[in-house]
Amino acid sequence: MSRSNHLRAKPADQSFEIRLPVPNPAEAHALALTAAHLAHATQLSEILTSYDANKELAQRLSGEIDALLEQADAQWRAFLMRSCVSSAEYDAMDAMGPPNAISIDGDNGLPVAVWASSTPRDPSEWPPGLTLAVARHETTFIPTVPFRQVALESLPASVQKVRITDPRHTAMAALDEVFRVMAHDLDTHIRDAVPSIAWLRLAHLVAFYRKAAKLSREGLCEDEFRNWEERLDEISTPVDQMARVIAEGALTSRAQHVAALQLVARFVGRTMDMSQQSNPEANESDWLTPTLQTVDQARKSVEAAMQGYNLALMAFAGVASPGASAMAITRPVPHGLPVLAIVPEGTSVTTLRTARMLPAPAPASGSAPIASLAVTGATVPALPSSGERTAHRPRKR
């Protein structure tokens, strides 16, 4: 990491930003250390150039700056190795260099890496192979993460709670959660966007789900799945069979959450591929419409099936009442099986609805549940990249 390339101030006219959500704690930690080392090196460099330091002090400062840059480079490599899924993506991300800042998204608490830019970036000029990061001016948004924890004690006293014990019902609840959250992001960030931008945003959302599933699965045990990799290879799994496949292959609620993310991500990604392959000479406008129609049909199908499961459970438990509505809580606190909340007509469920619409990542194993992370505007200063790329990159397909 060259000192001349990285020890420079951020130009004041860089009004545009490139933003990348970083849901993996290890990746966020590596980026934060990179930014901190670079910021410290910058301060020492300013001291070195602003004062008449004697030869011994200048040598000590210079050595400390070099050491900090080496540490920053090591953390940047650690981030690239963890984050990038292919050599092409590694090269593209490395060409951008470390971000200028690490901030916390005020809505859902996700760390966000921020690169400054003096001009908006045209999507066609995006580095080849970079599938996760998107330009703020054109294609960025912070995806909503499903499966937020909900404290059962926070529900109104009039809300009845019934445990969901049928594996297919819990699997359908997981699918319904993912499709509901996806529908929120589609309505908010994709449907009204210019087709070329909307297409990139949809691809970004699919990649985000895949990474979220990979991260979540790393915290699970092998015995929480049964031949899941073989089942996952069934790329053509129709929507009406997803709950069955999940129930048979994922043996715990946590495993079903991961399985639902994986299947929905594959379904949407496959739908995008099929739209392109069926009309390769067309453009994003022609591909986007049938893709969204297919996703909407799938969401409605899952929603209808979920309603059927809910009504059956309400009738079996003897808690059905005129005007009541049912809402599945996929990650209740205290921890346990998913719960069906029976909400009487006229009861306020603002807390519950907010939790469903704005879910947050799961806390680390053994840690206390996190209700919210209300941090806004928190940034860690870093430095612009040089645009150089190194010879080291992962051997990934």
Beta strands, then each sheet from edge to edge (+ up, - down):
strand 1: 16-21
strand 2: 101-104
strand 3: 111-117
strand 4: 134-135
strand 5: 150-151
strand 6: 160-163
strand 7: 325-329
strand 8: 332-333
strand 9: 339-343
strand 10: 379-381
sheet 1: 4+ 1- 3+ 2- 10+
sheet 2: 5+ 8+
sheet 3: 6+ 9- 7+
end
